[in-house]
Amino acid sequence: MQKQESGKRNLEFWACMFSAVNSMSRKRRMTLTSFSLIAAFLLTAASAQESNNSKPEQATTPAVAKRVINLWPGVAPGSEQWKQSETNLGSGGMETTANVNVPTLTVYLPDPAVATGTAIIIAPGGGFIGLSINSEGHDVAKWLVARGFAAIVLKYRTKQIEGKDAIELGQSARAAFMAQLNNHALIAEDGKYGVADGSQAVKVVRAHATEWGISPDRIVFTGFSAGGMITELTAIQSDVSARPNYAAPIYGATFPDVPSIPKEVPPFFMAMAQDDNLAGPYIVRFYEALKAARHNPEFHIYNHGAGLYSNGIEARLSVHLTCSRDNRR
């Protein structure tokens, strides 16, 4: 009964979001397939279905028990006055975390016998309004840790939305989402705390390198959708000590502009859906900026975006992450 009620609340929450789309043309709806909050949860459902049907064979080596640590010592800077309580809606692949004001790292460590010494920070998507915490977070971490990687899920801060129940939260999320569609600059504004958390995550992981059995110069950052934007901005930031050694943004783009690209950046693996007309042009723009700065990112374009387990993304990403073990800067 509890599981049914949880699913009902999740459907009520997203019913408010979907109603915003009904008034749009089919063409406009197709533009939401990568970055938007609606897309994040359509992709969650697709990813869950795909993983059941064609999920790669899992490694049998058990992972060391996970641990959760706060990202910042004390209250995260900039959100001292936030009052909304963190809320989890739904369950399983559809679980959504909203109103994150205490960012954390959930650390999955592999069996030492198969550990690669490489850590992968994972930033879920959700338009900076919520986090697709399982399908683009913990499920990815479990897949990676079974293959010898230390997998670390970044639960970063999201835009504060008001509401005392799922319906009211959905209405607030819908309003925030529609505002982003009408003004892409709001995406950067809503995401600035998540970006700050991304930089802090790299620092914290490096500080724990010895304890967690990883190399401080083998830190990968990957993220989906909004998490992909965090990945990109973390990898090209001015603070070299907070950059990862490898970056893999998955259908993520920098909004509304591409920042200047430094002379040196980590190797990039990029992936997007060819029918993504919202984030797609921004993703291509970021790729072209990297090329113009004389970097050589690897870029894969798939028919449709549907999470980790579709269209061979998991196979190609696995190859590149495995190669990154020996790509020391």
C-alpha positions in Angstrom: 0.0 0.0 0.0 2.8 2.4 0.8 4.4 1.8 -2.5 1.1 2.4 -4.3 0.7 5.7 -2.5 4.2 6.7 -3.3 3.6 6.1 -7.0 0.3 8.0 -6.9 2.0 11.0 -5.3 4.6 10.9 -8.0 2.0 10.8 -10.8 0.1 13.7 -9.2 3.3 15.7 -9.1 4.2 15.2 -12.7 0.6 15.5 -13.9 1.0 19.2 -13.2 4.2 19.3 -15.3 2.7 17.4 -18.2 -0.3 19.7 -18.4 2.0 22.5 -19.4 3.0 20.5 -22.5 -0.5 19.7 -23.8 -0.9 23.2 -25.1 2.3 23.0 -27.2 2.6 21.7 -30.7 4.2 18.2 -31.2 7.2 19.9 -32.7 7.7 22.0 -29.6 7.3 19.0 -27.4 10.1 17.3 -29.2 12.4 20.0 -28.1 12.1 18.9 -24.5 13.7 15.6 -24.9 17.1 16.3 -23.3 17.5 19.0 -20.8 14.0 19.8 -19.5 12.5 18.5 -16.3 9.8 16.7 -18.2 12.4 15.0 -20.3 14.5 14.0 -17.3 11.6 11.8 -16.1 10.5 10.6 -19.5 14.1 9.5 -19.8 13.9 7.9 -16.4 11.1 5.7 -17.5 12.7 4.8 -20.8 16.0 4.0 -19.0 14.3 1.7 -16.5 12.5 -0.2 -19.3 15.7 -0.4 -21.4 17.7 -1.6 -18.5 15.3 -4.4 -17.8 15.4 -5.5 -21.5 19.0 -5.1 -22.5 21.0 -4.2 -19.4 24.6 -5.5 -19.8 25.6 -8.5 -17.8 26.4 -7.4 -14.3 29.8 -8.2 -12.7 29.4 -10.5 -9.7 32.0 -8.9 -7.5 30.2 -7.3 -4.6 30.7 -3.6 -3.8 31.9 -2.3 -0.4 29.0 -0.8 1.6 28.1 2.7 0.5 28.7 5.7 2.7 27.1 9.2 2.6 29.0 12.4 3.5 28.1 16.0 3.5 29.7 17.9 0.7 30.4 21.1 2.7 31.5 21.6 6.3 28.4 23.2 7.8 25.8 24.9 5.7 26.5 25.1 2.0 27.5 28.7 1.1 24.7 30.7 -0.5 21.8 28.7 0.7 21.9 29.6 4.4 18.4 31.0 4.3 16.7 28.2 2.3 13.7 26.9 4.2 12.1 24.2 2.1 12.5 20.6 3.2 14.1 18.1 0.9 11.4 15.8 -0.5 11.5 12.4 -2.3 8.7 11.6 -4.6 8.0 8.3 -6.3 10.1 5.2 -6.0 12.6 3.1 -7.9 13.6 4.4 -11.3 11.0 7.2 -11.0 12.2 8.5 -7.6 12.7 12.3 -7.7 14.5 14.4 -5.1 13.3 18.0 -4.9 14.4 21.0 -2.7 17.9 19.7 -2.1 19.5 22.1 0.3 22.1 19.8 2.0 24.3 18.5 -0.8 26.0 15.1 -0.3 28.2 12.5 -1.8 27.1 8.9 -1.8 30.2 6.8 -2.2 30.2 3.3 -3.6 33.6 1.5 -3.3 34.5 -1.6 -5.3 36.0 -4.8 -3.9 39.8 -4.0 -3.5 40.5 -7.1 -5.5 39.1 -5.6 -8.7 39.5 -1.9 -7.9 40.8 0.2 -10.8 41.9 3.2 -8.7 39.6 5.5 -10.8 36.8 7.5 -9.2 33.7 8.6 -11.1 31.5 11.4 -9.8 28.0 11.2 -11.2 25.6 14.2 -11.4 22.0 13.3 -12.1 19.7 15.4 -14.3 16.5 17.2 -13.6 16.7 20.7 -14.9 18.1 22.0 -11.6 14.5 21.7 -10.2 14.7 18.0 -9.2 17.1 15.1 -9.3 16.5 11.9 -11.2 18.4 10.3 -8.3 18.2 6.6 -9.2 18.2 6.2 -13.0 20.8 8.9 -13.5 22.5 8.5 -10.1 22.5 5.4 -8.0 21.7 2.9 -10.8 24.7 4.3 -12.8 26.9 4.1 -9.7 26.0 0.4 -9.1 26.7 -0.4 -12.7 30.1 1.3 -12.5 31.2 0.0 -9.1 30.6 -3.6 -10.3 33.3 -2.9 -12.9 35.9 -1.8 -10.4 35.3 2.0 -10.4 34.7 4.0 -7.2 31.3 5.5 -8.1 30.2 8.7 -6.3 26.7 10.1 -6.6 26.6 13.9 -6.2 23.3 15.1 -4.8 23.6 18.8 -5.6 21.4 21.7 -4.6 18.3 22.3 -6.7 16.1 25.3 -7.1 13.8 25.8 -4.1 10.2 25.2 -5.0 7.2 25.7 -2.6 4.4 23.4 -1.8 3.0 21.4 1.1 2.1 18.3 -1.1 2.9 16.7 -4.4 0.3 18.8 -6.3 1.6 22.1 -5.0 5.2 21.1 -5.6 4.3 20.1 -9.1 2.7 23.5 -9.8 5.8 25.3 -8.5 8.0 23.0 -10.6 5.9 23.6 -13.7 6.2 27.4 -13.2 9.9 27.2 -12.8 10.3 24.9 -15.8 8.2 27.1 -18.1 10.2 30.1 -17.0 13.4 28.3 -18.0 11.9 27.6 -21.4 11.0 31.2 -22.0 14.3 32.5 -20.7 17.3 30.2 -20.9 19.4 32.5 -18.7 17.3 31.2 -15.8 18.8 27.8 -16.3 22.2 29.2 -15.4 20.7 31.1 -12.5 18.9 28.0 -11.2 22.0 25.9 -11.7 24.7 28.1 -10.1 24.5 26.2 -6.7 24.7 22.9 -8.4 27.8 24.1 -10.4 29.4 25.2 -7.1 28.7 21.8 -5.6 30.3 20.1 -8.6 33.6 21.9 -8.0 33.5 21.1 -4.3 32.8 17.5 -5.1 36.1 17.2 -7.1 38.0 18.7 -4.2 36.4 16.4 -1.6 37.0 13.3 -3.7 40.7 14.2 -4.1 41.0 14.9 -0.4 39.7 11.4 0.3 41.7 9.7 -2.4 44.0 7.7 -0.1 41.2 6.7 2.2 39.0 5.5 -0.7 41.8 3.7 -2.6 41.8 5.9 -5.6 44.3 8.0 -7.5 43.9 11.8 -7.1 44.7 12.1 -10.8 42.2 9.6 -12.0 38.9 11.4 -11.2 36.2 11.3 -13.8 33.2 13.6 -13.8 30.0 12.5 -15.6 26.5 13.9 -15.6 23.2 13.7 -17.4 21.2 16.7 -18.7 21.6 19.4 -16.1 24.3 17.2 -14.5 26.0 17.3 -17.9 26.1 21.1 -17.7 27.7 20.8 -14.2 30.2 18.4 -15.7 31.2 20.8 -18.5 31.5 23.9 -16.3 33.5 21.9 -13.6 35.9 20.7 -16.2 36.7 24.1 -17.7 36.6 26.2 -14.6 39.5 28.5 -13.7 40.4 26.6 -10.5 42.6 23.9 -11.9 42.7 22.1 -8.6 38.9 21.5 -8.8 38.9 20.2 -12.4 38.4 16.5 -13.0 40.9 14.5 -15.1 38.2 13.3 -17.5 34.8 14.6 -18.4 31.8 12.8 -19.8 28.7 15.1 -20.2 25.7 13.1 -21.4 23.1 15.2 -23.3 24.2 18.2 -21.2 24.8 21.8 -22.4 26.0 25.1 -21.0 23.1 27.6 -20.9 22.7 30.3 -22.2 26.3 30.9 -23.4 29.5 28.9 -23.8 32.2 30.2 -21.4 35.7 30.8 -22.6 37.6 27.5 -23.0 40.9 27.3 -21.1 44.2 26.4 -22.8 44.2 23.0 -21.0 41.1 20.9 -20.3 40.5 17.3 -19.5 39.7 14.8 -22.2 36.0 14.9 -23.1 33.5 12.2 -24.1 30.2 13.8 -25.2 26.9 12.2 -26.2 23.5 13.6 -27.3 20.3 12.6 -29.1 20.0 13.9 -32.7 16.3 14.8 -32.1 17.2 17.1 -29.2 16.3 20.5 -30.5 16.5 22.3 -27.2 19.8 21.4 -25.7 21.2 20.0 -29.0 22.3 23.3 -30.5 24.0 24.3 -27.3 25.8 21.0 -27.0 27.1 21.4 -30.6 28.1 24.9 -29.7 30.1 23.7 -26.7 31.7 21.0 -28.9 32.7 23.5 -31.5 34.2 25.8 -28.8 36.4 23.0 -27.6 37.5 22.3 -31.2 38.2 26.0 -31.7 40.4 26.0 -28.6 42.3 23.1 -30.2 41.0 20.3 -28.0 39.7 17.0 -29.4 36.6 15.9 -27.7 35.0 12.6 -28.7 31.3 13.2 -29.7 28.6 10.6 -30.2 25.1 11.4 -31.6 22.4 8.8 -31.1 18.9 8.5 -32.5 17.1 9.2 -29.3 18.2 9.9 -25.7 17.0 7.4 -23.1 19.6 7.1 -20.3 22.6 5.0 -19.7 21.4 1.7 -21.1 20.2 2.7 -24.6 21.8 2.9 -28.0 25.2 1.5 -26.8 26.0 4.5 -24.6 27.0 2.2 -21.7 29.4 0.1 -23.9 31.2 3.1 -25.4 31.3 5.0 -22.1 32.6 1.9 -20.4 35.5 1.7 -22.9 36.4 5.3 -22.5 36.2 5.2 -18.7 38.4 2.1 -18.7 40.9 3.8 -20.9 40.9 6.8 -18.5 42.5 4.7 -15.8 45.8 5.2 -17.6 45.2 8.8 -18.8 47.1 10.7 -16.2 47.5 14.4 -16.5 
